[in-house]
């Protein structure tokens, strides 16, 4: 009887110790760092049986409501902490002006759809996201992906021109300015950036064009940069003339 009593006592202790652990566990299946764009709302999907409270350490950049839904208010970073009466977790939130296109050039169209979802319009050579009344995001009204022989070779972003100062901050912080030139035939001026200070190490070229598209906004185009084959401005100009 004594042995049975000890076994029952052990089971009771085990059950008692497990119950609080389950009740106070905070469940979150996301990443430790979450990237959103300006004005975007995103549900962190953090749950607990015990009541949760949410706190942002920088509400000028990211706010969070009582249900764990965050919103990007300004470009920058903030930490969101979810706490119950016993535990807490903290997630870093990075707010950007817009979502960059992938730099994984020469991938297949299916890879683009896995990243960005089903495009509003697609052909064998072009995927269009956003456009017209259905903007892609707060800053970007259209994002296009171009394909040659079913390989991704270029992305274009059409961005509100009133955000030009912030666009320039983004370019100057992330890329390295190379040159400005004007195509005399089309009178289009290009600002050219590379993703490495040393052109021999660069793999991505970013071009900025003003007064682009039907809204006369700013176009950023991203193309692979291949220093060994002597990429020239003529390549950029001819590529731009083939756009829709």
CORTA-V779285 format. One record per residue. N is the residue number from 1. SS is DSSP state (H for helix, E for strand, - for the rest). PSI is psi in whole degrees, 0 to 359 (NA if undefined). OMEGA is omega as a letter, one per 30 degrees, with the letter a starting at -180 (* if undefined). Layout:
BEGIN
[[N:SS:PSI:OMEGA] [N:SS:PSI:OMEGA]]
END
This chain:
BEGIN
[[1:-:320:a] [2:H:320:l] [3:H:318:l] [4:H:318:l] [5:H:320:l] [6:H:321:l] [7:H:315:l] [8:H:322:l] [9:H:319:l] [10:H:319:l] [11:H:318:a] [12:H:318:l] [13:H:318:l] [14:H:315:l] [15:H:321:a] [16:H:320:a] [17:H:330:a] [18:H:325:a] [19:H:310:l] [20:H:324:a] [21:H:317:l] [22:H:318:a] [23:H:321:a] [24:H:5:l] [25:-:137:l] [26:-:121:a] [27:E:125:l] [28:-:124:a] [29:-:8:a] [30:-:188:a] [31:-:161:l] [32:-:338:l] [33:E:129:a] [34:E:131:l] [35:E:128:l] [36:E:170:l] [37:E:168:a] [38:-:131:a] [39:-:358:a] [40:-:140:l] [41:E:138:a] [42:E:130:l] [43:E:116:l] [44:-:341:l] [45:-:55:l] [46:-:129:a] [47:E:158:l] [48:-:148:l] [49:-:328:l] [50:-:152:a] [51:-:136:l] [52:-:145:l] [53:E:147:a] [54:E:143:a] [55:E:134:l] [56:E:132:l] [57:-:1:l] [58:-:85:a] [59:-:348:l] [60:-:338:a] [61:-:312:a] [62:E:130:l] [63:E:159:l] [64:E:137:a] [65:-:174:a] [66:-:345:l] [67:-:3:l] [68:-:20:l] [69:E:122:a] [70:E:161:l] [71:E:132:l] [72:E:119:a] [73:-:324:l] [74:-:163:l] [75:-:133:a] [76:E:203:a] [77:E:151:l] [78:E:159:l] [79:E:130:l] [80:E:126:l] [81:E:129:l] [82:E:127:a] [83:E:144:l] [84:-:197:a] [85:-:349:a] [86:-:332:a] [87:-:166:l] [88:E:155:l] [89:E:152:a] [90:E:135:a] [91:E:133:l] [92:E:131:l] [93:E:129:l] [94:E:122:l] [95:E:123:l] [96:E:165:l] [97:-:322:l] [98:-:167:l] [99:-:125:l] [100:-:149:l] [101:-:154:l] [102:-:145:l] [103:-:10:a] [104:-:71:a] [105:-:156:l] [106:-:11:l] [107:-:170:a] [108:-:158:l] [109:H:326:a] [110:H:328:l] [111:H:320:l] [112:H:318:l] [113:H:325:l] [114:H:324:a] [115:H:318:a] [116:H:358:l] [117:-:185:a] [118:-:126:a] [119:-:156:l] [120:-:326:l] [121:E:138:l] [122:E:145:l] [123:-:184:l] [124:-:338:a] [125:-:354:a] [126:E:132:l] [127:E:131:a] [128:E:127:l] [129:E:137:a] [130:E:215:l] [131:-:143:l] [132:-:229:a] [133:-:342:a] [134:-:78:a] [135:-:150:l] [136:-:319:l] [137:-:184:a] [138:-:317:a] [139:-:327:a] [140:E:123:l] [141:E:344:l] [142:E:140:l] [143:E:124:a] [144:E:142:l] [145:E:131:a] [146:E:142:a] [147:E:142:l] [148:E:125:a] [149:-:41:l] [150:-:32:l] [151:E:136:a] [152:E:121:a] [153:E:351:a] [154:E:148:l] [155:E:139:l] [156:E:135:l] [157:E:130:l] [158:E:118:a] [159:E:145:l] [160:-:130:a] [161:H:341:l] [162:H:353:l] [163:H:20:a] [164:H:321:l] [165:H:317:l] [166:H:326:l] [167:H:316:l] [168:H:323:l] [169:H:317:l] [170:H:312:a] [171:H:316:a] [172:H:334:l] [173:H:329:a] [174:H:334:a] [175:-:179:a] [176:E:121:a] [177:E:135:a] [178:E:310:a] [179:E:165:l] [180:E:137:l] [181:E:161:a] [182:E:130:l] [183:E:115:a] [184:-:334:a] [185:-:315:a] [186:-:348:a] [187:-:27:l] [188:E:131:l] [189:E:135:a] [190:E:136:l] [191:E:126:a] [192:E:132:l] [193:E:151:l] [194:E:160:a] [195:-:12:l] [196:-:143:a] [197:-:326:l] [198:-:114:a] [199:H:333:a] [200:H:338:l] [201:H:354:a] [202:-:146:l] [203:-:347:a] [204:E:134:l] [205:E:132:l] [206:E:128:l] [207:E:141:l] [208:E:129:l] [209:E:133:l] [210:E:161:l] [211:E:48:a] [212:E:149:l] [213:-:179:a] [214:-:338:a] [215:-:5:a] [216:-:46:a] [217:E:204:a] [218:E:135:l] [219:E:129:l] [220:E:126:l] [221:E:140:a] [222:E:124:l] [223:E:155:l] [224:E:141:l] [225:-:127:a] [226:-:94:a] [227:H:324:a] [228:H:336:a] [229:H:7:l] [230:-:54:a] [231:-:130:a] [232:-:166:l] [233:H:331:l] [234:H:325:l] [235:H:318:a] [236:H:315:a] [237:H:313:a] [238:H:324:l] [239:H:319:a] [240:H:327:a] [241:H:343:l] [242:-:357:l] [243:-:161:a] [244:-:NA:*]]
END
